[in-house]
Amino acid sequence: MGISLCRCQRWLQYLGLGLALSLWSVGLGWAGFALAQEAPPETASVFLDSIFLFEVPGSAELTASERAAAIGTNLAPLLELDTQPNVRIQSRTGDKAGNPVIFVDDRYIMTVTQADADLNPAKTPVEQAQIWVEILNQGLAQAQAERRGDFWITALARSAVAVAVALAIQAGLGWLGRRWLLPLVARWGGRTEEDGRRTGLGLLLRLMFLVVQGAVWFSALTYIANLFPLTRRFSYVVGRSLTEGLLARSLVLGSRAYSLLDLLLLLAVLMALVIAANTVTNLLRSRILNVAGISLSAQEAIAVLSKYTLMLLGAVVVLQIWGIDLSSLALIASGLGIGIGFGLQGLVRDFVSGLVLVFERPVQVGDFVDFGAVKGTVNRIGSRSTEIRTLDHVAIIVPNSRLLDQEIINWSHGNPVSRIRLPVGVAYASDPTQVKQVLLEACRQSDEILITPLPQVFFLGFGDNALRFELLVWIAQPHRQLVIKSDLYFAIEALLRQHHIEVPFPQRDLHLRTGSLPLEFGPDAQQWLQRMAPDSEDGRQVGR
């Protein structure tokens, strides 16, 4: 039951996505339709009961819109006929050009001119008239079929099938992604499936799935809209507006004009280039550099340099192939330079700090650091930020500039061998020599303490209530210093208890002075108290 509910919720989410994309497309369609109404079009569409037939240009007497409206008016009475009309071609008497005329039964529909043939693939008006006769026969048959009573049942059944097919494709894509593609991405770019989801290739696949899902639902909704006469013309206007908006070459860069579709494809290619560079970098790190035995810091430096080099060279090659002259982008580059100088100072500062960290390497991947109140291992050094994984396995994202501006303790820099200090206090009655032996014996019980250099015990002096000692030991794993300290304190406490050496409590002396009650005041003090004290309810004053 829970699984079915989750699937239903997922399908509802997908349906909402499809509806959102459809509404977005409808909005674009209305915008394109409004823009199209502002300027007179060169051609106009001919409809038969919301069924699109063909495009016609204007003539010497009529504009394209007037001619399309006249043809629609001539076709409208044919919808009331019970039989299939006879569409035929006839030459108009007295027409010097010899243009063919289309009749339906004895009703004049239109005259086909050479302009009609030039607008369409036909070579002559007669050939174009024959093509339109076939279109009119099909349109009249479809319009008469839609006026029968069983049409709505068939249309609703087809709509249900279209929705079922879209849901099936949606579920199939989800199963394919979970079962095959994400494990494949994890094998290529990540150590686990969750890591694979966060890689560039995983994001590309998820984006592709999103685009395919939107296309599936948009196609299903368009098919359903074309089934019903009430929504068919609206669907046609939306589709035509989107087509014209995507294919119109209105943006000029240099000597070439580009359409919105060209720019979208260019953006998709650049995104694929970035993701491909990340994927190649991950493969280089996991398949080559890791096997070669190179240190983690060197692997990260080579991977970062390789990624940015591939992205830069790939972007230049793609822009040149696309026909965009890079010299024409000089103005844009200057504007970006000003924006970088003023509005993107923090981002550029973090980026430059990341390059300094990669080349100078004061902090490397795998180092154990103390950054303020944070203790953890550097997990990743990116272009803008550094990820530090704390001892609680919590990822903390730190801007690169902060690592260079503030003091940071790097326990692994140069040599991971480091020394930790453990303060110990014992009672004054204890033998200092015996305490030293006990502390050194506790060190010998731990395998994580280095033998060379030897552990040391310092007698720091006399405290308020204890003899103060400090144990200094050397370790090779700085990230385990808290665990090592805990184990040492456990061993020290057990050995002190075994040798009857006390750890004192803080001691304080409290001295009390005796006197007589009630307190006696001098004459001056009594007069001052009498002036300051308020009268009581019975008229007596305090002190009398």
C-alpha positions in Angstrom: 0.0 0.0 0.0 2.9 2.4 0.9 4.6 1.6 -2.4 1.5 2.2 -4.4 0.9 5.5 -2.6 4.5 6.6 -3.4 4.1 5.7 -7.0 0.8 7.6 -7.2 2.5 10.6 -5.7 5.4 10.3 -8.1 3.0 10.1 -11.1 1.1 13.1 -9.8 4.4 15.0 -9.6 5.2 14.0 -13.2 1.7 15.1 -14.3 2.2 18.4 -12.6 5.5 18.8 -14.4 3.8 18.1 -17.7 1.1 20.5 -17.0 3.6 23.2 -16.0 5.5 22.7 -19.2 2.3 22.9 -21.2 1.2 26.1 -19.5 4.6 27.5 -20.2 4.2 26.6 -23.8 0.7 28.0 -23.9 2.0 31.3 -22.5 4.7 31.4 -25.2 2.1 30.7 -27.8 -0.1 33.5 -26.6 2.9 35.8 -26.6 3.8 34.8 -30.1 0.2 35.1 -31.2 -0.1 38.6 -29.8 3.2 39.6 -31.5 1.9 38.1 -34.8 -1.2 40.2 -34.6 0.8 43.4 -34.4 2.2 43.1 -37.9 0.2 41.9 -40.9 1.3 38.4 -41.9 2.3 37.4 -45.4 0.2 34.3 -45.3 -2.9 33.2 -43.5 -4.3 29.8 -42.3 -7.4 28.2 -43.7 -9.5 26.3 -41.2 -12.5 24.0 -41.6 -14.3 23.6 -38.3 -11.0 24.2 -36.4 -9.2 21.7 -38.7 -6.2 23.3 -40.3 -6.1 22.8 -44.1 -3.3 24.9 -45.6 -1.7 28.4 -45.9 -2.6 30.9 -48.5 -1.0 34.1 -49.6 -2.8 37.3 -50.5 -4.0 38.1 -54.0 -4.4 41.3 -56.0 -7.8 42.0 -54.6 -7.6 40.5 -51.1 -5.1 40.3 -48.3 -4.1 36.9 -47.0 -6.4 37.2 -44.0 -9.3 38.3 -46.1 -8.7 35.5 -48.6 -8.5 32.8 -45.9 -11.7 34.1 -44.3 -13.5 34.0 -47.7 -12.4 30.4 -48.3 -13.5 29.4 -44.8 -16.9 31.1 -45.4 -17.3 29.1 -48.7 -16.5 25.8 -46.9 -18.7 26.3 -43.8 -22.1 25.3 -45.4 -20.5 22.0 -46.6 -20.4 20.8 -43.0 -24.2 20.4 -42.9 -24.3 17.9 -45.8 -25.0 14.3 -45.0 -23.0 12.9 -47.9 -19.4 13.2 -48.9 -19.1 16.3 -51.2 -17.5 16.1 -54.6 -14.4 18.2 -54.7 -13.2 19.0 -58.3 -11.0 21.3 -60.3 -12.3 23.5 -63.1 -10.8 26.2 -65.2 -12.5 29.6 -64.8 -14.0 30.9 -68.0 -12.4 34.1 -69.2 -9.4 33.8 -66.9 -6.4 34.8 -69.1 -3.9 33.2 -66.8 -5.7 29.9 -66.9 -5.7 29.5 -63.1 -7.6 26.4 -61.9 -10.6 26.8 -59.7 -11.7 24.4 -56.9 -15.4 23.6 -56.6 -17.2 21.4 -54.2 -20.2 20.1 -56.0 -21.5 23.4 -57.7 -20.1 25.7 -55.0 -17.1 27.9 -55.7 -14.4 27.6 -53.1 -11.2 29.3 -54.4 -8.9 30.1 -57.3 -5.4 28.7 -57.2 -2.8 31.1 -58.5 0.9 31.0 -59.2 1.6 32.7 -55.8 0.0 29.6 -54.2 2.3 27.3 -56.1 5.4 29.5 -55.2 4.5 29.3 -51.5 4.2 25.5 -51.6 6.3 22.7 -53.1 4.2 22.5 -56.2 5.6 23.9 -59.5 2.3 24.9 -61.2 -1.1 26.1 -60.0 -2.7 22.9 -61.4 -0.4 20.7 -59.4 -1.0 22.8 -56.3 -4.8 22.6 -56.9 -4.6 18.8 -57.0 -2.8 18.7 -53.7 -5.4 21.0 -52.1 -8.2 18.9 -53.5 -6.9 15.9 -51.6 -6.5 18.0 -48.4 -10.1 19.2 -48.7 -11.5 15.7 -49.2 -9.7 14.6 -46.0 -10.7 17.6 -44.1 -14.4 17.3 -45.1 -14.4 13.6 -44.2 -12.8 14.3 -40.8 -15.2 17.2 -40.0 -18.3 15.1 -40.9 -17.0 12.2 -38.7 -16.5 14.6 -35.8 -20.2 15.6 -36.0 -21.4 12.0 -35.4 -22.5 10.9 -31.9 -19.7 8.3 -31.4 -16.9 10.8 -31.9 -16.8 12.0 -28.3 -16.6 8.4 -27.0 -13.7 7.7 -29.4 -11.9 10.9 -28.5 -12.2 10.3 -24.8 -10.9 6.8 -25.2 -7.9 8.0 -27.2 -7.2 10.6 -24.6 -7.2 8.0 -21.8 -4.9 5.8 -23.9 -2.6 8.8 -24.5 -2.4 9.5 -20.7 -1.8 5.8 -20.0 1.0 5.7 -22.6 2.6 8.8 -21.1 2.4 7.3 -17.6 3.9 4.0 -18.9 6.8 5.9 -20.5 7.3 7.9 -17.3 7.5 4.7 -15.2 9.8 3.0 -17.7 12.2 5.9 -17.7 12.2 6.0 -13.9 12.9 2.2 -13.7 15.6 2.5 -16.4 17.3 5.3 -14.5 17.2 3.6 -11.1 18.1 0.1 -12.4 20.8 0.7 -15.0 21.9 4.3 -15.5 22.6 5.5 -12.0 24.6 2.4 -11.0 26.5 2.9 -14.3 27.2 6.5 -13.4 28.4 5.4 -9.9 30.7 2.9 -11.5 32.2 5.5 -13.8 32.3 8.7 -11.8 31.5 8.0 -8.1 32.4 5.5 -5.4 28.8 5.0 -4.4 25.5 5.5 -6.1 24.8 8.6 -4.0 28.2 10.0 -5.2 27.2 9.2 -8.7 24.1 11.2 -8.4 26.1 14.3 -7.5 28.6 13.9 -10.4 28.3 15.9 -13.6 27.3 12.8 -15.6 24.5 12.0 -13.1 23.2 15.6 -13.3 23.3 15.4 -17.1 21.2 12.2 -17.0 18.7 13.6 -14.6 18.4 16.7 -16.8 17.9 14.6 -19.9 15.2 12.6 -18.1 13.5 15.8 -17.1 13.5 17.1 -20.7 12.3 13.7 -22.0 9.5 13.6 -19.4 8.4 17.1 -20.3 8.5 16.3 -24.0 6.4 13.2 -23.4 3.7 15.0 -21.4 3.7 18.0 -23.8 3.2 15.6 -26.8 0.4 13.8 -25.0 -1.4 17.0 -24.1 -0.9 18.3 -27.7 -2.3 15.0 -29.1 -5.3 15.3 -26.7 -5.9 18.9 -27.6 -5.9 18.1 -31.4 -8.6 15.5 -30.8 -11.3 18.0 -29.8 -12.6 20.8 -32.1 -12.7 23.3 -29.2 -9.0 23.1 -28.4 -7.6 22.2 -31.8 -7.2 25.7 -33.2 -5.7 26.9 -30.0 -3.2 24.0 -30.1 -2.3 25.0 -33.7 -1.7 28.6 -32.7 0.5 27.6 -29.8 2.5 25.2 -31.9 3.0 27.7 -34.7 4.0 30.5 -32.4 6.5 28.2 -30.7 7.9 27.1 -34.0 8.2 30.7 -35.3 9.7 31.9 -32.0 12.3 29.1 -31.9 13.3 29.2 -35.5 13.2 33.0 -36.2 16.8 34.2 -36.7 16.5 37.5 -35.0 19.7 37.6 -33.0 22.8 38.8 -34.9 26.3 38.1 -33.6 29.0 39.3 -36.0 28.0 38.5 -39.5 25.6 35.7 -38.7 22.0 35.6 -37.4 20.9 33.0 -34.9 17.6 31.8 -33.6 16.5 31.0 -30.1 16.8 27.3 -30.9 20.4 27.8 -32.0 21.2 29.5 -28.7 19.5 26.8 -26.7 21.5 24.2 -28.5 24.7 26.1 -27.9 23.9 26.4 -24.2 23.1 22.6 -24.1 26.4 21.9 -25.8 28.4 24.1 -23.4 26.6 22.4 -20.4 27.5 19.0 -21.9 31.0 20.2 -22.3 31.3 21.1 -18.6 29.7 17.8 -17.5 32.0 15.9 -19.9 35.1 17.7 -18.5 33.9 16.8 -14.9 33.4 13.1 -16.0 36.8 12.9 -17.6 38.4 14.4 -14.6 36.7 11.9 -12.3 37.8 9.1 -14.5 41.3 10.5 -14.5 41.4 10.7 -10.8 39.8 7.3 -10.0 41.2 5.2 -12.9 44.7 6.6 -13.5 46.0 8.9 -10.8 44.7 6.7 -8.0 46.2 3.5 -9.5 49.5 5.4 -10.1 50.0 5.9 -6.4 50.1 9.7 -6.5 49.2 11.5 -3.2 45.7 12.9 -2.8 46.8 16.5 -2.9 48.7 15.9 -6.2 45.7 14.0 -7.6 43.4 17.0 -6.8 45.8 19.5 -8.3 46.1 17.6 -11.6 42.4 17.0 -11.7 41.5 20.7 -11.2 44.0 21.8 -13.8 42.8 19.2 -16.3 39.2 20.1 -15.8 39.7 23.9 -16.4 41.9 23.2 -19.4 39.4 21.0 -21.0 36.6 23.4 -20.3 38.5 26.4 -21.8 39.7 24.6 -24.9 36.4 23.0 -25.5 34.5 26.3 -25.2 36.8 28.0 -27.7 36.4 25.1 -30.2 32.6 24.9 -29.8 32.2 28.7 -30.3 34.4 28.6 -33.4 32.5 25.7 -34.9 29.3 27.4 -34.1 30.5 30.3 -36.2 30.7 32.9 -33.4 33.6 35.2 -33.8 35.3 35.6 -30.5 36.5 39.0 -31.4 32.8 40.1 -31.6 32.5 39.3 -27.9 35.1 41.8 -26.8 32.4 44.3 -25.7 30.7 41.6 -23.7 34.0 40.6 -22.2 34.7 44.2 -21.2 31.3 44.4 -19.6 31.9 41.2 -17.7 35.3 42.6 -16.6 33.6 45.6 -15.0 31.0 43.3 -13.4 33.7 41.1 -12.1 35.5 44.0 -10.7 32.5 45.5 -8.8 29.8 42.9 -8.4 31.7 39.6 -8.3 34.6 40.6 -6.0 33.8 37.9 -3.5 33.4 35.2 -6.1 36.6 36.1 -7.9 38.4 36.3 -4.6 37.3 32.8 -3.7 38.3 31.6 -7.1 41.8 33.1 -7.0 42.2 31.7 -3.4 41.3 28.3 -4.7 44.1 28.5 -7.3 46.5 29.6 -4.6 45.5 26.6 -2.5 46.0 24.3 -5.4 49.4 25.6 -6.4 50.9 26.7 -3.1 49.2 23.8 -1.2 49.2 25.1 2.4 46.1 23.0 2.8 45.7 19.8 0.8 43.1 17.1 0.4 43.4 14.6 3.2 44.9 17.1 5.7 43.6 17.2 9.3 43.1 20.8 10.3 41.8 23.0 13.1 39.8 25.9 11.6 38.4 28.0 14.5 36.1 25.7 16.5 36.1 23.1 13.6 38.3 20.0 13.6 38.2 17.8 10.5 39.7 16.4 7.3 39.9 18.4 4.1 37.7 16.4 1.7 37.6 18.6 -1.4 39.1 21.8 -2.6 36.9 23.4 -5.3 37.0 26.5 -7.4 35.1 28.6 -4.9 34.9 26.6 -1.6 36.6 23.9 0.4 34.8 21.0 2.1 35.9 20.0 5.5 34.6 16.7 7.0 34.5 17.0 10.8 35.0 14.1 13.2 31.2 13.9 13.4 31.1 13.3 9.6 29.4 16.7 9.1 30.5 18.5 5.9 31.3 22.2 6.5 31.7 24.3 3.3 34.3 27.1 3.9 35.0 29.8 1.3 38.6 29.6 0.0 39.4 33.1 0.9 38.7 32.5 4.6 41.4 29.7 4.6 44.0 32.3 3.5 42.8 35.2 5.6 42.5 33.4 8.9 44.9 31.3 10.9 44.5 27.5 10.4 46.3 24.7 12.2 47.3 22.0 9.7 48.3 18.9 11.6 49.3 17.1 8.4 51.3 19.8 6.7 54.7 18.5 5.6 54.8 15.7 8.2 51.8 14.1 9.8 53.8 13.2 12.9 52.7 15.5 15.7 52.8 15.8 19.5 49.8 16.1 21.8 49.8 17.2 25.5 47.9 15.7 28.4 47.9 17.6 31.7 47.6 15.5 34.9 47.3 16.7 38.5 48.0 14.5 41.6 47.8 15.0 45.4 50.7 16.6 47.3 51.4 13.3 49.1 52.3 11.5 45.9 55.8 10.6 44.8 56.7 12.5 41.6 59.0 9.8 40.4 56.3 7.2 40.8 53.8 9.4 39.0 56.3 9.7 36.1 56.7 6.0 35.8 52.9 5.5 35.9 52.4 8.0 33.1 55.1 6.3 30.9 53.6 2.9 31.6 50.2 4.2 30.4 51.9 5.2 27.1 53.3 1.7 26.6 49.8 0.3 26.7 48.7 2.2 23.5 49.7 1.0 20.1 49.0 4.4 18.4 51.7 6.2 20.3 55.1 6.3 18.5 58.1 4.9 20.3 60.4 7.4 18.5 60.5 10.1 19.6 60.0 8.8 23.2 57.1 10.1 25.3 58.1 12.7 27.9 56.7 13.7 31.3 57.3 17.3 32.6 56.8 18.4 36.2 55.3 21.8 35.7 55.2 22.9 39.3 53.0 23.2 42.4 49.4 24.1 41.9 46.8 25.4 44.4 45.9 21.8 45.5 47.9 19.4 43.3 51.2 18.6 41.8 51.0 19.6 38.1 52.4 17.2 35.5 52.2 17.1 31.7 52.5 14.0 29.4 53.8 14.6 25.9 53.4 11.9 23.3 54.0 11.6 19.5 51.3 10.3 17.1 51.2 9.6 13.4 47.4 10.0 12.9 46.4 13.5 13.9 42.7 12.9 13.1 42.6 10.3 15.9 44.0 12.5 18.6 40.8 12.8 20.5 40.5 9.0 20.6 44.1 8.6 21.6 43.7 11.1 24.4 40.6 9.4 25.7 42.4 6.0 25.7 45.4 7.4 27.5 43.3 9.1 30.2 41.4 5.7 30.8 44.8 4.0 31.2 46.2 6.7 33.5 43.2 6.7 35.7 43.3 2.9 36.1 47.1 2.9 36.9 46.8 5.8 39.4 44.0 3.9 41.2 46.1 0.7 41.1 49.1 2.5 42.7 46.9 4.4 45.2 47.8 7.8 43.8 45.0 10.3 44.5 43.7 12.9 42.2 42.8 15.8 44.6 39.6 17.8 44.6 39.8 21.6 44.7 40.0 22.8 48.3 38.7 26.1 49.8 38.9 27.4 53.4 35.8 29.3 54.9 36.4 31.4 58.0 33.4 32.6 60.2 33.6 35.4 62.8 31.5 35.4 66.0 29.6 38.4 67.3 26.6 39.6 69.4 23.0 39.9 68.3 21.2 42.2 67.8 23.6 44.5 66.2 24.4 47.8 67.9 24.7 51.1 65.9 26.3 54.4 66.9 24.3 57.6 67.5 25.0 58.9 64.0 24.0 55.7 62.3 20.8 55.5 64.3 19.8 59.1 63.3 20.5 58.4 59.6 18.4 55.2 59.7 15.6 57.1 61.4 15.6 59.7 58.6 15.7 57.0 55.8 13.2 54.5 57.2 9.4 55.2 56.4 6.8 55.3 59.1 5.1 52.1 59.9 1.3 51.7 59.9 1.0 52.2 63.7 3.1 55.4 63.6 6.3 53.9 65.0 9.6 54.3 63.2 12.2 51.7 62.7 15.0 51.7 65.3 12.9 53.3 68.1 
